[in-house]
Amino acid sequence: MKTFKILIMILAISVALYEQVSEEKNIYITVIAIAVFMYGMMQLSAKTPSKNQDKDEKDVD
């Protein structure tokens, strides 16, 4: 599932960059592609532990 999300994010950024290079820029496609990329980043980074997680656990004890 993680690789699928990464592939979708790469595709979204590719579409956004392609739209910026093309002569007729479609702002809606660019915004949707960036939103998909940001959502994917949020999903992938949600499972990354915080640097302060160890400190928080020690404070509780």
N, C-alpha and C positions, 0 to 999 in steps of 0.2 A: 504494500500500500504506500509505503514511503517513497519508493521509486516512481510509482504512478503520480504522486503529488509533485515530485521534482520534475518529471517530464511535462506535466501540465503547466508548471510554473515557467519552464524554459520555453514552451510553446507560447505562453501568454506574453512573455517579454519579447520574444521574436516578433510576434504580431505587432506589439507596441512600437518596436524599433522600425519595423517595415513601414508602418503608417507614418512615422516621422520623416522617413526618407522619400516617400512617394510624393508625387506632385499634388494630388488631391488628398489632403489630410482629412480624415474623418475623426473628429474629436471623440465621438461616442465609442468607437471601437478602441481607441487608445485608453480611454477612461475605464472601460470594462476590462481590458487586458491588465491594466495596473491594479485594478481592484481584485482580480483573480490572483495576481501575483502576491499582493499583500495578504490576502486570505490564506494562501498557501504558506507564506512565511509565518503567519500567526499559528497555523496548525503545526508546522514543523518545530517552531521554537517553544511551543507549549510544553513539550516533553523534556526540554533542557532544564536541568536543575540550576537553581540560583547559586551564585557564589556565596551568598549569606545564609544558605540553608543550614550549613554546619553550625554557624554561630547561633542561629535561631533555635536549633535543637539543644544546644548546650545551655541556652538561657532558660529553657523550659525545665530542664533537670535541676 
